[in-house]
Amino acid sequence: MFLSALLIILMGVLFLRLHLIVNTWLTLKALSKLHAGCQEPTAFPTPAMSVLIPARNEENNIGACLESIVHQEFPIGEIIVVDDGSTDRTTDIVKQLQQKAPTIKLLQIKDPPAGWIGKTHALYRGVQEAGGEYLLFVDADARLSPDCLSQAMSYALENRSDLTTMVPVVKCVSFWEKVILPFGIETVFFPIKRALGRDRDRATAFGWFLLFKRATYDKMGDMKE
């Protein structure tokens, strides 16, 4: 009985290791294609972009997030922060930054109606106020490198993408976060090969960075679900 259980455990470990090796190889292969498509930004006409940031009680994040967006190399038409009921200093921080960056707009809303999820409703309300040809949804705890948007937009225009996402650098703090998160993100939940797949009915995207063509977003409906 003991030997049978030990054999099952060993087989499980071997399977996981094989799964990790195969998915790591596929991920690296996909990354090489992604890197090839994200070299120096190609010269294209600059479309208007609206950046939308849903935020609720993000006083520890919203300032750094906005600073990283304001200082992008790519010209941004407007940055709309949608605050859905913060009880901390989130709105105060946004208002302070508005004095330095007039492109920042603050939209304060109440709790979402029945059937809506908070973040989805916040983005929906923000889109109603946005005027950009492209819509970028960014999480409030994100930090963007200065060339992030120029690289993303160059890739989107060159490939005529309706939706473009960026793979984040995830900050892992605890030991188990460092062990589990990289494996889970890159091989199980969001393998990059799925994000780049053009021969599938569904693709994978990271919710922290979603760059939509406005026309494409409008065709999707209100995204209530």
ROFI-586059 format. One record per residue (C-alpha): residue in three letters; x, y, z. Coordinates in Angstrom, 2 decimals, padded with zeros to 5 digits. Example, Ala and Ser with C-alpha at 12.3 -4.5 7.8 and 13.67 -1.06 7.14 Angstrom:
// residues 2
<pt ALA; <012.30; -004.50; 007.80>>
<pt SER; <013.67; -001.06; 007.14>>
END
This chain:
// residues 225
<pt MET; <000.00; 000.00; 000.00>>
<pt PHE; <002.78; 002.39; 000.95>>
<pt LEU; <004.75; 001.59; -002.22>>
<pt SER; <001.66; 002.14; -004.37>>
<pt ALA; <001.01; 005.54; -002.80>>
<pt LEU; <004.68; 006.49; -003.21>>
<pt LEU; <004.60; 005.44; -006.85>>
<pt ILE; <001.50; 007.57; -007.48>>
<pt ILE; <003.18; 010.58; -005.86>>
<pt LEU; <006.35; 010.11; -007.90>>
<pt MET; <004.37; 009.78; -011.11>>
<pt GLY; <002.49; 012.96; -010.24>>
<pt VAL; <005.74; 014.83; -009.63>>
<pt LEU; <007.21; 013.58; -012.90>>
<pt PHE; <004.07; 014.62; -014.76>>
<pt LEU; <004.20; 018.13; -013.29>>
<pt ARG; <007.89; 018.46; -014.17>>
<pt LEU; <007.22; 017.33; -017.73>>
<pt HIS; <004.28; 019.72; -017.96>>
<pt LEU; <006.48; 022.56; -016.73>>
<pt ILE; <009.27; 021.75; -019.20>>
<pt VAL; <006.92; 021.56; -022.19>>
<pt ASN; <005.04; 024.74; -021.29>>
<pt THR; <008.24; 026.61; -020.54>>
<pt TRP; <009.56; 025.70; -023.99>>
<pt LEU; <006.31; 026.81; -025.62>>
<pt THR; <006.34; 030.02; -023.60>>
<pt LEU; <009.92; 030.84; -024.59>>
<pt LYS; <009.07; 030.13; -028.22>>
<pt ALA; <006.07; 032.47; -028.00>>
<pt LEU; <008.15; 035.12; -026.25>>
<pt SER; <010.67; 035.10; -029.09>>
<pt LYS; <007.84; 035.97; -031.50>>
<pt LEU; <006.56; 038.65; -029.15>>
<pt HIS; <010.01; 040.18; -028.80>>
<pt ALA; <010.44; 040.19; -032.57>>
<pt GLY; <007.22; 042.19; -032.88>>
<pt CYS; <008.20; 044.75; -030.23>>
<pt GLN; <011.39; 046.30; -031.50>>
<pt GLU; <011.71; 050.00; -032.23>>
<pt PRO; <008.22; 051.50; -032.69>>
<pt THR; <007.20; 051.79; -036.32>>
<pt ALA; <006.19; 055.21; -037.62>>
<pt PHE; <002.40; 055.34; -037.90>>
<pt PRO; <-000.12; 058.17; -037.71>>
<pt THR; <-000.75; 058.82; -034.02>>
<pt PRO; <-004.36; 057.96; -033.11>>
<pt ALA; <-006.08; 059.54; -030.13>>
<pt MET; <-005.87; 057.41; -027.00>>
<pt SER; <-008.01; 057.48; -023.86>>
<pt VAL; <-006.58; 055.77; -020.78>>
<pt LEU; <-009.14; 054.54; -018.26>>
<pt ILE; <-008.23; 053.55; -014.70>>
<pt PRO; <-010.88; 052.05; -012.40>>
<pt ALA; <-009.99; 052.76; -008.79>>
<pt ARG; <-011.43; 052.09; -005.38>>
<pt ASN; <-009.41; 052.72; -002.22>>
<pt GLU; <-006.13; 052.86; -004.15>>
<pt GLU; <-004.37; 055.63; -002.22>>
<pt ASN; <-001.20; 053.53; -002.06>>
<pt ASN; <-001.11; 052.97; -005.82>>
<pt ILE; <-002.94; 055.61; -007.83>>
<pt GLY; <-000.25; 058.29; -007.55>>
<pt ALA; <002.57; 056.15; -008.90>>
<pt CYS; <000.29; 054.70; -011.57>>
<pt LEU; <-000.71; 058.13; -012.86>>
<pt GLU; <002.86; 059.42; -012.75>>
<pt SER; <003.99; 056.52; -014.92>>
<pt ILE; <001.24; 057.22; -017.45>>
<pt VAL; <001.68; 060.99; -017.55>>
<pt HIS; <005.36; 060.53; -018.43>>
<pt GLN; <004.79; 058.17; -021.35>>
<pt GLU; <006.64; 058.76; -024.61>>
<pt PHE; <003.37; 058.22; -026.49>>
<pt PRO; <001.07; 061.28; -026.50>>
<pt ILE; <-002.11; 060.56; -024.52>>
<pt GLY; <-005.27; 062.51; -025.18>>
<pt GLU; <-006.89; 061.95; -021.80>>
<pt ILE; <-006.52; 059.90; -018.63>>
<pt ILE; <-009.84; 059.11; -016.97>>
<pt VAL; <-009.77; 057.85; -013.39>>
<pt VAL; <-013.11; 056.29; -012.50>>
<pt ASP; <-013.52; 056.26; -008.73>>
<pt ASP; <-016.33; 053.99; -007.63>>
<pt GLY; <-016.79; 054.89; -004.00>>
<pt SER; <-013.35; 055.22; -002.44>>
<pt THR; <-013.31; 055.96; 001.29>>
<pt ASP; <-009.59; 056.74; 001.49>>
<pt ARG; <-007.45; 059.49; -000.10>>
<pt THR; <-007.69; 058.19; -003.67>>
<pt THR; <-009.71; 061.12; -005.02>>
<pt ASP; <-007.58; 063.68; -003.16>>
<pt ILE; <-004.42; 062.31; -004.76>>
<pt VAL; <-006.00; 062.37; -008.21>>
<pt LYS; <-007.11; 065.98; -007.74>>
<pt GLN; <-003.60; 066.99; -006.68>>
<pt LEU; <-002.11; 065.42; -009.80>>
<pt GLN; <-004.73; 067.11; -011.98>>
<pt GLN; <-003.10; 070.44; -011.15>>
<pt LYS; <000.13; 069.26; -012.78>>
<pt ALA; <-001.38; 067.19; -015.58>>
<pt PRO; <-004.57; 068.63; -017.15>>
<pt THR; <-005.06; 065.46; -019.20>>
<pt ILE; <-006.17; 063.71; -015.99>>
<pt LYS; <-009.93; 063.62; -015.47>>
<pt LEU; <-011.77; 062.31; -012.42>>
<pt LEU; <-015.14; 060.59; -012.71>>
<pt GLN; <-016.80; 059.66; -009.42>>
<pt ILE; <-019.59; 057.09; -009.52>>
<pt LYS; <-021.66; 055.19; -007.00>>
<pt ASP; <-022.07; 051.46; -006.47>>
<pt PRO; <-022.86; 049.53; -009.66>>
<pt PRO; <-026.45; 048.58; -010.52>>
<pt ALA; <-027.67; 045.05; -009.94>>
<pt GLY; <-025.99; 042.55; -012.23>>
<pt TRP; <-022.85; 044.60; -012.73>>
<pt ILE; <-019.36; 043.94; -011.37>>
<pt GLY; <-017.64; 046.99; -009.88>>
<pt LYS; <-014.63; 047.13; -012.19>>
<pt THR; <-016.61; 046.36; -015.33>>
<pt HIS; <-019.19; 049.01; -014.52>>
<pt ALA; <-016.49; 051.58; -013.76>>
<pt LEU; <-014.85; 050.97; -017.14>>
<pt TYR; <-018.20; 051.11; -018.90>>
<pt ARG; <-018.94; 054.50; -017.35>>
<pt GLY; <-015.47; 055.71; -018.21>>
<pt VAL; <-015.85; 054.69; -021.85>>
<pt GLN; <-019.00; 056.81; -022.05>>
<pt GLU; <-016.84; 059.84; -021.25>>
<pt ALA; <-013.88; 058.85; -023.44>>
<pt GLY; <-013.24; 060.30; -026.88>>
<pt GLY; <-010.23; 058.32; -028.03>>
<pt GLU; <-010.00; 056.13; -031.10>>
<pt TYR; <-008.20; 053.66; -028.85>>
<pt LEU; <-009.16; 052.75; -025.28>>
<pt LEU; <-006.57; 051.55; -022.79>>
<pt PHE; <-007.79; 049.92; -019.57>>
<pt VAL; <-005.12; 049.95; -016.87>>
<pt ASP; <-005.31; 048.73; -013.27>>
<pt ALA; <-004.54; 051.26; -010.55>>
<pt ASP; <-001.70; 049.17; -009.13>>
<pt ALA; <000.15; 049.05; -012.46>>
<pt ARG; <003.37; 050.88; -013.27>>
<pt LEU; <004.21; 051.49; -016.93>>
<pt SER; <007.71; 051.90; -018.31>>
<pt PRO; <008.13; 055.13; -020.34>>
<pt ASP; <008.05; 053.31; -023.69>>
<pt CYS; <005.19; 050.96; -022.79>>
<pt LEU; <002.43; 052.69; -024.73>>
<pt SER; <004.56; 053.51; -027.77>>
<pt GLN; <005.53; 049.83; -028.03>>
<pt ALA; <001.97; 048.63; -027.51>>
<pt MET; <000.46; 051.05; -030.01>>
<pt SER; <003.13; 050.34; -032.60>>
<pt TYR; <002.43; 046.62; -032.30>>
<pt ALA; <-001.34; 047.16; -032.43>>
<pt LEU; <-001.19; 049.31; -035.55>>
<pt GLU; <001.32; 047.16; -037.38>>
<pt ASN; <-000.68; 043.99; -036.71>>
<pt ARG; <-004.09; 045.63; -037.02>>
<pt SER; <-005.02; 044.26; -033.61>>
<pt ASP; <-008.48; 044.80; -032.19>>
<pt LEU; <-007.15; 044.01; -028.71>>
<pt THR; <-003.56; 044.23; -027.53>>
<pt THR; <-002.30; 043.17; -024.11>>
<pt MET; <001.06; 043.39; -022.35>>
<pt VAL; <002.67; 040.71; -020.20>>
<pt PRO; <003.29; 042.20; -016.74>>
<pt VAL; <006.25; 041.84; -014.45>>
<pt VAL; <004.54; 040.49; -011.33>>
<pt LYS; <006.04; 041.52; -008.01>>
<pt CYS; <006.22; 038.44; -005.79>>
<pt VAL; <006.90; 039.06; -002.10>>
<pt SER; <006.47; 035.88; -000.08>>
<pt PHE; <008.28; 032.59; -000.72>>
<pt TRP; <005.14; 030.82; -001.92>>
<pt GLU; <004.23; 033.69; -004.22>>
<pt LYS; <007.65; 033.35; -005.83>>
<pt VAL; <007.14; 029.59; -006.21>>
<pt ILE; <003.52; 029.42; -007.30>>
<pt LEU; <002.73; 032.61; -009.23>>
<pt PRO; <005.34; 032.32; -012.01>>
<pt PHE; <004.38; 028.70; -012.66>>
<pt GLY; <000.65; 029.38; -012.53>>
<pt ILE; <000.71; 032.50; -014.67>>
<pt GLU; <003.10; 031.34; -017.38>>
<pt THR; <002.11; 027.70; -017.75>>
<pt VAL; <-001.42; 027.13; -016.45>>
<pt PHE; <-003.63; 030.22; -016.38>>
<pt PHE; <-002.14; 032.59; -018.97>>
<pt PRO; <000.33; 030.79; -021.24>>
<pt ILE; <001.72; 033.32; -023.68>>
<pt LYS; <001.29; 030.91; -026.58>>
<pt ARG; <-002.48; 031.29; -026.13>>
<pt ALA; <-002.28; 035.06; -026.05>>
<pt LEU; <-000.45; 035.06; -029.39>>
<pt GLY; <-002.50; 032.32; -031.00>>
<pt ARG; <-004.25; 033.41; -034.18>>
<pt ASP; <-005.78; 030.02; -034.93>>
<pt ARG; <-008.02; 029.84; -031.86>>
<pt ASP; <-011.54; 031.01; -031.16>>
<pt ARG; <-010.40; 032.47; -027.85>>
<pt ALA; <-007.26; 034.29; -026.81>>
<pt THR; <-005.75; 035.19; -023.45>>
<pt ALA; <-005.23; 038.75; -022.27>>
<pt PHE; <-004.06; 040.31; -019.02>>
<pt GLY; <-006.73; 042.41; -017.34>>
<pt TRP; <-004.23; 044.98; -016.06>>
<pt PHE; <-003.53; 046.21; -019.62>>
<pt LEU; <-006.20; 046.00; -022.32>>
<pt LEU; <-005.76; 048.18; -025.41>>
<pt PHE; <-008.95; 048.18; -027.51>>
<pt LYS; <-009.89; 049.75; -030.76>>
<pt ARG; <-012.88; 051.87; -029.78>>
<pt ALA; <-014.91; 050.48; -032.67>>
<pt THR; <-014.20; 046.93; -031.51>>
<pt TYR; <-015.19; 047.67; -027.93>>
<pt ASP; <-018.45; 049.24; -029.07>>
<pt LYS; <-019.32; 046.12; -031.06>>
<pt MET; <-018.91; 043.99; -027.92>>
<pt GLY; <-021.84; 045.64; -026.16>>
<pt ASP; <-021.90; 046.96; -022.60>>
<pt MET; <-019.85; 044.04; -021.14>>
<pt LYS; <-022.35; 043.71; -018.29>>
<pt GLU; <-021.55; 040.05; -017.81>>
END
